[in-house]
Amino acid sequence: TARWLELLIRDAVLENGTFPDIDLQYNTLSVFGNSVVQTPASMIAEDQQTPAFGNETGSQLAMSRTLHASLQERLPQLGSDQVSEKQAWYSIEPIKLSPQECRLFHHFVKHVSQWIDLFEPKKPFSTFVPHLAVSFGSDLTPSDANDSVRYYYKTLHYSQEAMRYDTYKVSLELLAISIIISTYEMLDGSSTDWERHLKGVFWIQRSQVIHGDSGGLRQGVWWAWLCQDIWAAFREERKPLTFWRPTRSFDALDPSELAARSVYLFAQVVSFCSREEMEDDRHDFASRVSKADALLEKWSDWRGHLTVEFEALPVSTDSKDAFPPIWVNPPAFGVALQLYYCALTLISLHRPRIGGIDAYLEQKGTLKQGIMMVCGIASNLTDFASGVMSSQCVFIGKLIQQIALGSLSGTDFASSAGMSVEDAGQRDAVLKLLENCRARTGWPVKSLGDELSLIWQRFDKSSE
């Protein structure tokens, strides 16, 4: 983990020049200064008139009253040596923010955290993580775009220094900071740094055996990381990094967990479409068909377990709509269905076709239904939380027709997410959907609509 932070700092210096002139306020033992507000553990400690992070007996007593992961992680059992060490980087004093910092903090809690929490009904990044938030005690007040880079440097530096402490290496603070940094790199549009960071978060999680059923904040971090990694993997034509294999069947999942499981299943589809898998199966036709059919069976099983909450609700339509709106509430369930239809599309495109004209017509029907459903759901999603993943699904859906028509090789699926709609009105509607998502979320820095327009221009020119 420490090596990963060193690489991030080195890359940031190479990209942005010298290390910013920041007062790191490094005069005291406390690396983070006034890092957090009081946690339940510290409150129990004070009630019992013991030092911060309380005696072990109080923690054990709290632990004995609950087996819930979310509460257990808030009331960790620490030995006396660990308590003493943690005091070096963790403070119970309330954070103090400048007015400008308060505005940024509120924006994170009310908006950015919603992306991260999309598939977590307990919303830990908008409820719990703000209470873990760290104040660096800096006089820096952000006023332009470069100040965000300075905060980024500062976060990397302090995290690197805190890695001296074993309690920090396995802390919730490190997990929260790691995914927040990853989100920043996603917003910043630096694919190299983001890719490296996703791998770093992967190794942090793997070393602690954190996965989609870990419970509490750890589970929330894992799902947020996977949502980011499947997009990066799609763009890089690689396999997602996840090693986890769920042990609970669909029968054991509640509706929110079923929605989240769609992300995991989609990661398997991205892996199936990766350059590595396509190369491995290049001469093994039967293996390719078998893998595609296995994925389709998993998705069919998932679809068969969906509850009434995943069904579309009534919504007014207009005959002029290029994509009739489809209202699925809550938005995360709508995104889950978008992932489902994107998955069917990708599998159809990358599964060897057998059966001549009948198979072709079946594939064409799958592709048409997929784009109508993905864009129909997107047209009715106006919330902040779903904007990023919904726009990704809309963009992914665009590759359909180019590959189906054979204008691009099947292995070039990520760099050429081409024309999946023939009608000019549908093209305009797709671009509008992408720009609406971008206006709500600020992501991505480089417009997906602009990228798609260039691809369409190339396709039209080659078709002349």
Stockholm file with secondary structure:
# STOCKHOLM 1.0

chainA/1-464         TARWLELLIRDAVLENGTFPDIDLQYNTLSVFGNSVVQTPASMIAEDQQTPAFGNETGSQLAMSRTLHASLQERLPQLGSDQVSEKQAWYSIEPIKLSPQECRLFHHFVKHVSQWIDLFEPKKPFSTFVPHLAVSFGSDLTPSDANDSVRYYYKTLHYSQEAMRYDTYKVSLELLAISIIISTYEMLDGSSTDWERHLKGVFWIQRSQVIHGDSGGLRQGVWWAWLCQDIWAAFREERKPLTFWRPTRSFDALDPSELAARSVYLFAQVVSFCSREEMEDDRHDFASRVSKADALLEKWSDWRGHLTVEFEALPVSTDSKDAFPPIWVNPPAFGVALQLYYCALTLISLHRPRIGGIDAYLEQKGTLKQGIMMVCGIASNLTDFASGVMSSQCVFIGKLIQQIALGSLSGTDFASSAGMSVEDAGQRDAVLKLLENCRARTGWPVKSLGDELSLIWQRFDKSSE
#=GR chainA/1-464 SS CHHHHHHHHHHHHHHHCSCCCCCCCCCSSCSSSSCCCCCHHHHHHHHTTCCTTCCHHHHHHHHHTCCCHHHHTTSCCCCHHHHHHHTTTCCCSCCCCCHHHHHHHHHIIIIIHHHHTTTCTTCHHHHTGGGGCCCCCCCCCCCSHHHHHHHHHHHHHHHHHHTTSHHHHTCHHHHHHHHHHHHHHHHHTCHHHHHHHHHHHHHHHHHTTCCTTSCHHHHHHHHHHHHHHHHHHHHHTCCCCCCCCCCSCGGGCCHHHHHHHHHHHHHHHHHHTSHHHHHHTTTCHHHHHHHHHHHHHHHHHHHHTCCGGGSCBCCCCCTTCSSCCCBCSSHHHHHHHHHHHHHHHHHHHHSCCCSHHHHHHHHHHHHHHHHHHHHHHHTTCCSSTTHHHHHHHHHHHTTHHHHHTTSSCGGGTTTTCCCCCCSHHHHHHHHHHHHHHHHHHCCCSSCHHHHHHHHHHHHHHHHC
#=GC SS_cons         CHHHHHHHHHHHHHHHCSCCCCCCCCCSSCSSSSCCCCCHHHHHHHHTTCCTTCCHHHHHHHHHTCCCHHHHTTSCCCCHHHHHHHTTTCCCSCCCCCHHHHHHHHHIIIIIHHHHTTTCTTCHHHHTGGGGCCCCCCCCCCCSHHHHHHHHHHHHHHHHHHTTSHHHHTCHHHHHHHHHHHHHHHHHTCHHHHHHHHHHHHHHHHHTTCCTTSCHHHHHHHHHHHHHHHHHHHHHTCCCCCCCCCCSCGGGCCHHHHHHHHHHHHHHHHHHTSHHHHHHTTTCHHHHHHHHHHHHHHHHHHHHTCCGGGSCBCCCCCTTCSSCCCBCSSHHHHHHHHHHHHHHHHHHHHSCCCSHHHHHHHHHHHHHHHHHHHHHHHTTCCSSTTHHHHHHHHHHHTTHHHHHTTSSCGGGTTTTCCCCCCSHHHHHHHHHHHHHHHHHHCCCSSCHHHHHHHHHHHHHHHHC
//
